[in-house]
Amino acid sequence: MILLRDIIGHDEIIKTLQGALASGRVAHAYLFSGPRGVGKHTTAVAFARALVCLRPAGGDACGECDGCGKVDLGIHPDVRIIRPGGATVKISQIRELAAGLQFGPATGRWTVRILDEADAMTPEAANSLLKTLEDPLPGVVFILVTARPQAVLPTILSRCQHIYFHPLGKSGLVQGMIRITGAPEDKVQLAAALAGGSLGKALDLLSGGLSARDRACRLIAGLTAADVEDALSLAGEAAAGKEEVLPLLDMMVLWFRDILLYNETGDTGSFVNADRQIDITGLAGCYTTGRLLDIIEDIERAKNSLTASANVQLALEALFLRLAGFGPESGRLEGVI
């Protein structure tokens, strides 16, 4: 059970939420935004737990009462969490989210509704939620969670208190992971360097997620000399595990970042992949600086497209053809990609 005081690296946000709880001046709707894995959902649930706790103290839950336990089990009558049903949040789910609100809290002062991936709402679902937010009921708190606030209706945004979760600093990640896992510091340091400020990603890496880094290196090496058929084959390989595609692309960006750094400075001391210097320096001669910048932009565009529910296979095929030098503007060079 994670309480507000246990949240790592977002001290100002926690102070704001605890202050609202302690004073009773809780907003009727919040938007928690920030990168994936940075702690938005965890904080939303901890905040909900504090709101419905039977013995709150200091703007936080006690962690021991029946209310806290029911939130932890997902059975509290005043706390409901809605996630996308497939690729989108549908109007039926928003109606489910709003069901029973007119009757007020069942057990205490607050009723909490958490909407994960709020950016995935269909237009009909968004308009339905907007109507609910336009006429807030006393004692009802909505918490919308998203990594893409720009995809949420502006009229919904305007009715929420927007709280942005910044990526965590490396030192905060390291301290947090050591506290949570007790893992050796050298492994924690590597996972923190690769995680891009995301505690969730860092923990995944620490528990075996480094295989994505190895796959990314193999794919990049394969693309340096790939023909069209090879590039399409590598794209198919990458698309096979749909849940792993975005982490894989994140890792590819980090490899290309290190290659770019080495090409420009010759310095190996600032590599993210500090334990793989031979791989990085071996790939460096295959790319010009301009090409590396284009590649990183291409990958970021592909990530955005995939986040917006693009076809994974087609998106990766188009991307890998560009990475192999077959895009309309990439033009393969003799000996250099």
N, C-alpha and C positions, 0 to 999 in steps of 0.2 A: 504494500500500500504506500503510495507516494503522496505526501502532503505538500502544501505550498512551500513550507520551509525546507523541503528536501530538493526542490527544483534547482538545478545546477546552471549557473552562469547568466541568469536573468534577474539579477537582484532588484533593479529599478522597477521592472514589471511586477515582481512579487510584492514589493513595497506598495505599489499603487493598488493592487488587488486587495492586499490585506488592509490597507487604509480604508478602502470602500466598504469592506466587510465590517470593520470595527466601527465605522461611523454610521453604517446603514444606508449610505448613499451609493447604492449599487445601480449601475446603468441597466436599462431594460434590454439592451442589445449590445454585444461586443463582437468585433471582428478581430480574430487572432490570425495574423498573416506572417509569413516568413518562409525561408527555405525548408524543404522536406527534412524531417528528422531532427529539427532543431528544438523541439520540446513544446510545440503549440498544443497538440492534443493532450499530452500529459498534464500540461498546466490547466487546460480547460476542465479536465476531469477532477483535478485537485481543487480547483476553484468551486466546481459544483459540489464536491464533497464538503467543503467548508461552508457553503451556503445551506446545506441541509443537515449539517452536523447537529446533534442534540445537545452537545456540550462544547460549543466553540469557545476559543480563548485566543486573544491576541490577533484576531483576524485570520485564524486558521482552524482547521478541524482538529478534533481530539485524536482521531485515528483509532478509537477504541469502542465508541458507542454503536448501537444497533444501526443507526443511520449510516455511519461511515462503512460499516461492514456490508450493508446492502448495496451501496454504491460500488464497492469493490467487487461484489458478485454480479453486478449488472441487474439487480432486481429491485432497486429503490423505486417506489411509485412516483416520486417527484423528479426523477432524473431519467431522461431518455436521450439516447444517442442514435442519430440516423447517419448512415453511410450510403454512398451510391449503390443503387441496385443495378449492377452491371457497369456500363460506361457513364451513366448519368444519374442524377437525383431527379426522380419523377414527381409529378404533382401529387400522386397518391401518397408518396412518402412525406411530402410537406403537410398534407392533410393529417397524416398519422402523427407527425410532429406536433401539430396544433391541437390534436384531439384532447378534449377534456380540460383545456386551459380555463374555460369559463367557470369551472367549479372551484378553482383555486387549489392551493397546496393540500395534499392529503395528510401531511404529518407536521408541517412547521410553517415557516414564513415564506419560503421560496419554492417555486417550481422551475426547473432548469431544463432547457432543450439545447442539445449540442448537435450542430450540423457539420459533419466532416466533409471535406472537399466541396465547400460551398460553391466553388467555381464550376462544378459539374452540373448545376441545376439546368434543367430544360427551361426555355422561355416561360412555359406555362407554370412550372414549379416556382420560378423566380417571382412571377407576378402574384402567385398565391401567397408566397412568403411576405412579399411587400405589403399586401393588404393586412396581414397579421401584424406586421411591424408598425403600420400606420396608425393602428388603434391599440397601443400597448395596454395590457391588463396589469393591475397591481400584483406584485409578487411573482411575476413571470420574468425570467432572464433567458435570453437567447444568446448562444455563443456560436458564431460561425467561424469555422477553421478552414484556411486555404493557403496554398502556396502561390496562388495566382489572383491577387485581389483585383487586378485590372480586368479580370473576366467576370467579376460580379457587377450586377446592375448598379450604376452610380446612385440611383434612388435608394437602393438598399444600403450602400456604403454610407450615405448621408444620415441614415438613421441608426448607425452603430458607432460605438466608441472604438476607434481603430487602434489596436495595439500591435506594433511590429516587433517581431522576434529576430534580432540580429544573429548572424552566425556566431558561434562561440569562438573565443580565442583559443589558440593551441594550449596554453597553460591551463585554462579552465577545463578543456576537454581531458587533458592528461590527469588532472586532479580528480575530476569526476569519475573517469573510468577506473582509476586506481581504487577510489572509494567504493564503487559499485562492484567491481570484479576482483580486485586484489591481484590482477595480472602483473607480470614483471614489467618494469618501466620501459625496457627497450621495445617490447612488443606494443605497449601502449603508445609510445612516442611515434612509432611508424603508423599505427592506425589513426592517430590524431592528425598527423601530417597529411594523410590521404583523404580525410573525411570532409574537408572543406567547411569546417565549422559546425558540422552536424553530429550531435552526440549519438543519435540513432544509427547513422551510417558508421560512425566509429565503432560502436558496439558490434554491429554486424561484421565489420572487417575483423575485429578482434576474435570473433567466434567462428571464423572460417571463411569470411567473405573475401579474403585476399585472392581467392581463385579467379575473381573477375579481373584483377590486375594482371595475372599471368595470361589470361585469355586475351586481354587487350594488347599485350605485348606481342603475342603470337599473331594476332590479326594484323597489327601494324607491320610486322616483319613480312607477312604474306602479301600485303598490299603493295609493298615497295617494288615488287617485280611482277605483279599480277596482270594477266590479260583480262579481257572482258569476262570470259567464262569463269576465270579464277575469282574475280571480284564478286560476281553474282553468287558463286558457291560459298565464299566467305560470308556474304550477307545472309545467306540462308542458314549458315551455321550460327551466326550471331542472333538471328531471329528465333531460333528454336526454343530458347527460354525467354518467353515474353516478359516475365517478371524481372528478369535480370538485365534487360536491354538498357535501361537508363543508367544503372550503376556501371555497366560495361562502357557506355559512352563517356561517363564521368571519368573513368579510369583512362580512356584513350586521350581525353583532353589533358590529363596530368602528364601522360607520357610525352605528348607533343609539346607541352609547356616546358618540360625538362630539356627536350631536344632543342627547342628554340633558345632557351637560356644558355645552353652549352655552345650553340653556334654563335651567339652574340658575344659571349663573355669568356668562354673557355673555362668557366668556373664550375666545379662540381660540388662545391660546398653548400649550395642552396637548392639542390635537387629535392623534390618531394619524394621521389623514389631513390632515396639516398643509398639504399643497399643494392641498387642495380645499375651502378655506374657503367659497367662494361656494356650492357645492353643499350644504354642511352648514347654513349659515345660511338658505338658501332652503327647506330641508325642515323646519327647526326649528318653524315656525309651524303645522305640520300635526299636531303631537302634544302631548299633555299629559304631564307627568312620570310620572304613574301609568300611563298607557298605554305609555310607553316601557319602564318597568320590567317590565310584563306581557309586552311583545313580546320583550324580551331573555330572559326566563324561558321563553317559548314556544319560541324558537329553540334554547335550550340543551336543552330536553326533546326537541325533534325530533332534535337531534344525537345524544343518548343513544339514542334509539329506532333511528336509522339505524345507529349503531355496533353495536347488538344485532341487526342484520340485518332490520330492518323493510322493508316494501315501499316503495321510494323514491317512486314516483308517489303512492301514497295518503298517505304521511307528508307530502309536500310540499303536496299539495292541502289537507289538513287545516290545515297550518301557514299557508299563504298565505291561506286563507279567514279565519283568525283575524287575521292581520296586516292584512287589508283591512277588518277590523271586523265580520266575520260570525260570529264565535264566539259561543257561548251566553252568555258573560259580557262580551264586549268592547263591544257596543252602539255603533254608529256615531253620532257627534255631528255636528250641522250645522256644516260648515266645519272640524271638527277630528276627527282619527282618534284 
